[in-house]
Amino acid sequence: MNLPIFIAGAGPSGLTLALELARRNISFEIFDKANGPAPENESRALAFNPRSQTILKASGVTELVCQQGHTIEKIQFCWESRPIKTIAGYPSTRADLRIVSIPQGSVERALITALEKLGIQINWNSEITNFTQTSGDVTADIHKNGKSISMKGRYLIGCDGAHSIVRKQGGYQFSGTSDPQVWELADIVLNTDEFAHMMVADLFPGGANAFIPINDRFGRIIHAGIGKIDNHPMMVHASKTAWKSQFKVSYRMVRQFSRKNTFLCGDAAHIHSPVGGRGMNLGIEDAATLAFLIQQNREKEYSALRLPIANSVLKFTRTQTNQLLSKSQFNHLVKKHILPVALSISPLRNYIQKSILALDTPSPEWL
Ligand SMILES: Cc1cc2nc3c(=O)[nH]c(=O)nc-3n(C[C@H](O)[C@H](O)[C@H](O)COP(=O)(O)OP(=O)(O)OC[C@H]3O[C@@H](n4cnc5c(N)ncnc54)[C@H](O)[C@@H]3O)c2cc1C
């Protein structure tokens, strides 16, 4: 008898894995300890990049997300809040290479809609609390709607986020570093549509602010430091703060993406800075790759395929974040005089563009 695959977590990674397995008629059960998807009014991950757009096209999710999402088309650089350069056609002049800005909760709902069309239901309020393995199967203990049950499956795939139980109990190492820097973010309602499709990068010595539009008069502001978000330059255009949060950045990843009958996707396997907007997208790519490999009976290749990709994204986001925060005099000069100009010409533009669009990693084999 074919045992089902268990997916722990129904965030962007787990939902993508479920959808890509369902499209291939591979049997699975998906569990999440929460009672539903991420709220749409807390933007969390915002960028739905061209790589994810390509991956989720076949399931119809890309069309749904693009209908609801908002495009970023230009970037304005400021130095100490004064505009110094606006680059149109950012990150790309090509209409098919756009970043779609949309709250993570809306992407999750689009994935759930696609799953429901295939008759798949998610087991909400279902926490995987423990698991044991033999050479050929996994038994998971699940706390579901207040009751404890045990179920036997073929694999347990941890899409259960940064604090993954599958990673912790599966014996994976999760090495790396944590930055002491606290970042603040807020979603704000604007009283102007001047910034409708424009990202704003406000650079200053030792730090940076950013604004990312979510729709014509709504967007995310982000700032490195505590207690400064209310003085963010975009606040002069704000009529309301809809949501606020704080976070610290860590750079950690596993040394292998699979062990015995377990696999990891998304934040369970790697966490890094949000600079570049890669977090959610990388998890979507992990999950879709794993579903393809399982269909091909090539899941043993998963770890070796994903390790270098996660490693290069971690390196890129760390370098970019450190450059934004660097207090060196040389770095001030680069940020003020060189970066805005260099970004309007190749080859630096091509390098940054490729990463932001997630075109710096090999194209999925099945597309
Ligand atoms: C405030 C905030 C802002 C962010 N901003 C950005 C950003 O601007 N750009 C960006 O790229 N990324 C951002 N991120 C990160 C982004 O949200 C993650 O990279 C992305 O959600 C990873 O998706 P995932 O599916 O791998 O994990 P998650 O979205 O964390 O999903 C994990 C799921 O697993 C479930 N779960 C956990 N443990 C169990 C268990 N034992 N049993 C069952 N279910 C379980 C959880 O309930 C959750 O639904 C932000 C995150 C936060 C919290």
Ligand as a Chemical Component Dictionary entry (heavy atoms), coordinates in Angstrom:
data_LIG
# 
_chem_comp.id                   LIG 
_chem_comp.type                 NON-POLYMER 
_chem_comp.pdbx_formal_charge   0 
_chem_comp.three_letter_code    LIG 
# 
loop_
_chem_comp_atom.comp_id 
_chem_comp_atom.atom_id 
_chem_comp_atom.alt_atom_id 
_chem_comp_atom.type_symbol 
_chem_comp_atom.charge 
_chem_comp_atom.model_Cartn_x 
_chem_comp_atom.model_Cartn_y 
_chem_comp_atom.model_Cartn_z 
_chem_comp_atom.pdbx_ordinal 
LIG C1  C1  C 0 6.597  39.971 10.461 1  
LIG C2  C2  C 0 7.224  39.263 9.298  2  
LIG C3  C3  C 0 7.646  39.989 8.189  3  
LIG C4  C4  C 0 8.269  39.355 7.131  4  
LIG N1  N1  N 0 8.639  40.090 6.049  5  
LIG C5  C5  C 0 9.198  39.472 4.983  6  
LIG C6  C6  C 0 9.543  40.180 3.812  7  
LIG O1  O1  O 0 9.369  41.385 3.718  8  
LIG N2  N2  N 0 10.072 39.493 2.755  9  
LIG C7  C7  C 0 10.289 38.131 2.820  10 
LIG O2  O2  O 0 10.759 37.521 1.854  11 
LIG N3  N3  N 0 9.974  37.423 3.914  12 
LIG C8  C8  C 0 9.442  38.061 4.991  13 
LIG N4  N4  N 0 9.092  37.340 6.079  14 
LIG C9  C9  C 0 9.438  35.918 6.082  15 
LIG C10 C10 C 0 8.403  35.100 5.361  16 
LIG O3  O3  O 0 7.194  35.285 6.038  17 
LIG C11 C11 C 0 8.870  33.656 5.342  18 
LIG O4  O4  O 0 10.092 33.546 4.624  19 
LIG C12 C12 C 0 7.838  32.728 4.715  20 
LIG O5  O5  O 0 6.627  32.804 5.396  21 
LIG C13 C13 C 0 8.352  31.289 4.747  22 
LIG O6  O6  O 0 7.319  30.424 4.405  23 
LIG P1  P1  P 0 7.266  28.953 5.004  24 
LIG O7  O7  O 0 6.032  28.364 4.417  25 
LIG O8  O8  O 0 8.552  28.285 4.780  26 
LIG O9  O9  O 0 7.111  29.132 6.580  27 
LIG P2  P2  P 0 5.951  29.839 7.414  28 
LIG O10 O10 O 0 5.277  30.910 6.621  29 
LIG O11 O11 O 0 6.575  30.222 8.711  30 
LIG O12 O12 O 0 4.886  28.693 7.631  31 
LIG C14 C14 C 0 5.092  27.670 8.556  32 
LIG C15 C15 C 0 3.741  27.082 8.926  33 
LIG O13 O13 O 0 3.960  25.930 9.712  34 
LIG C16 C16 C 0 3.016  25.901 10.760 35 
LIG N5  N5  N 0 3.619  25.064 11.826 36 
LIG C17 C17 C 0 4.692  25.334 12.593 37 
LIG N6  N6  N 0 4.975  24.311 13.409 38 
LIG C18 C18 C 0 4.047  23.344 13.147 39 
LIG C19 C19 C 0 3.799  22.036 13.658 40 
LIG N7  N7  N 0 4.588  21.488 14.608 41 
LIG N8  N8  N 0 2.751  21.338 13.181 42 
LIG C20 C20 C 0 1.947  21.876 12.227 43 
LIG N9  N9  N 0 2.126  23.113 11.708 44 
LIG C21 C21 C 0 3.171  23.827 12.143 45 
LIG C22 C22 C 0 2.822  27.349 11.137 46 
LIG O14 O14 O 0 1.570  27.556 11.762 47 
LIG C23 C23 C 0 2.894  28.024 9.765  48 
LIG O15 O15 O 0 1.616  28.158 9.155  49 
LIG C24 C24 C 0 8.474  37.959 7.164  50 
LIG C25 C25 C 0 8.031  37.225 8.268  51 
LIG C26 C26 C 0 7.402  37.857 9.325  52 
LIG C27 C27 C 0 6.927  37.039 10.503 53 
# 
loop_
_chem_comp_bond.comp_id 
_chem_comp_bond.atom_id_1 
_chem_comp_bond.atom_id_2 
_chem_comp_bond.value_order 
_chem_comp_bond.pdbx_ordinal 
LIG C1  C2  SING 1  
LIG C2  C3  SING 2  
LIG C2  C26 DOUB 3  
LIG C3  C4  DOUB 4  
LIG C4  N1  SING 5  
LIG C4  C24 SING 6  
LIG N1  C5  DOUB 7  
LIG C5  C6  SING 8  
LIG C5  C8  SING 9  
LIG C6  O1  DOUB 10 
LIG C6  N2  SING 11 
LIG N2  C7  SING 12 
LIG C7  O2  DOUB 13 
LIG C7  N3  SING 14 
LIG N3  C8  DOUB 15 
LIG C8  N4  SING 16 
LIG N4  C9  SING 17 
LIG N4  C24 SING 18 
LIG C9  C10 SING 19 
LIG C10 O3  SING 20 
LIG C10 C11 SING 21 
LIG C11 O4  SING 22 
LIG C11 C12 SING 23 
LIG C12 O5  SING 24 
LIG C12 C13 SING 25 
LIG C13 O6  SING 26 
LIG O6  P1  SING 27 
LIG P1  O7  DOUB 28 
LIG P1  O8  SING 29 
LIG P1  O9  SING 30 
LIG O9  P2  SING 31 
LIG P2  O10 DOUB 32 
LIG P2  O11 SING 33 
LIG P2  O12 SING 34 
LIG O12 C14 SING 35 
LIG C14 C15 SING 36 
LIG C15 O13 SING 37 
LIG C15 C23 SING 38 
LIG O13 C16 SING 39 
LIG C16 N5  SING 40 
LIG C16 C22 SING 41 
LIG N5  C17 SING 42 
LIG N5  C21 SING 43 
LIG C17 N6  DOUB 44 
LIG N6  C18 SING 45 
LIG C18 C19 SING 46 
LIG C18 C21 DOUB 47 
LIG C19 N7  SING 48 
LIG C19 N8  DOUB 49 
LIG N8  C20 SING 50 
LIG C20 N9  DOUB 51 
LIG N9  C21 SING 52 
LIG C22 O14 SING 53 
LIG C22 C23 SING 54 
LIG C23 O15 SING 55 
LIG C24 C25 DOUB 56 
LIG C25 C26 SING 57 
LIG C26 C27 SING 58 
# 
